[in-house]
Amino acid sequence: MRLYVGNFVYTTTELELKELFAAQGSVDNVRIIHDQFTRQSKCFGYVKMLTKKGGEKAVDSLHGKIFNDNRLVVKKARRI
C-alpha cells in the first residue's frame, strides 16, 4: 500500500520516516520529494508498506501525529 506523507520538516530523512512507519508494519521503501534545482525537501513524500493492513494501521496511527514539531498528514496515495 502506497501512502502520501506530508507536512514534515525539510530536514527529515528517509531513514527517520522509515523508522517511524516500521512500528506500524513492514516498510518496502520511502521516497522524499526534492526540488530539482535546490535539492531541498519539499516536505512531502511517499512510503510504501508491504501490506494493506500495515498501511491502514499507519494511516490510523500517524495521521495528525506530531513529528519534529509538525503535525503529519498521512493518507492513501492516489494513483495517476
N, C-alpha and C positions, 0 to 999 in steps of 0.2 A: 504494500500500500504506500503510495507516494503522498507525502504531506508537505504543505506550504508552511513555512515558519517565518514569521516577520516580527519586526519591532525589537530586534536585539541591537546592542551597541555595536558600532563598527569595528571594535577591537576583538569581538568574539571570533573564536577559531572553529574550524570544522571539528577538531578534536573535542572541544568543550561541548558542542552540540551533540556529538556522538555519545559522549559520556552521559549527558542529560537524558537523551532518549533511550539509551541502553537499559536504564532502570525500568522502562516500560515494556521492553521486548527486544528481540534481536534486530540490530540495525544493519541494513545492507550497505548503504552509502549516504554521505552527506555532501551537499554542494552549496556553498555560499556564492551568491551572485556579486560580481565586482564590476565597477565602472571600467570600461575598456581603455580609457585614457589615463586616469589617475590610479587605477588598480585598487582603489579604496572600496571597501564593502558597501553595498547598497542597503545593508541592514535587513536583508531577507534572503531566503534560500529554500532548499528542499531537502527533506530527509526521507529516505526510502526504507520502510520497515519490511522485514521478511514476511510477516503475516498480517492479515487483515485485523485479527484480534489485537495484535501489538499496536497497530496503527490507531485503532479505535480507542484503546487504552491510553495511548499518548495524547490524543486529542482531548479526551475527558480529563486527564490528569494535568496537562501542561497548558492548555488554553487559558489565558488570563493569569498565569503564574508569574510572579516577579522573578526575573533572572537578570543579574547585573544591573539592578535598579530600573529595569524596564519591564512592562507588562507584555508578555509574549502573546502573539497571535499564532495559533496552531489550528489548521483545518485541512481537510482533504483537498489535495491539489486537483485542479481541473485539467483535463486532457485537452490538448489542442489538436 
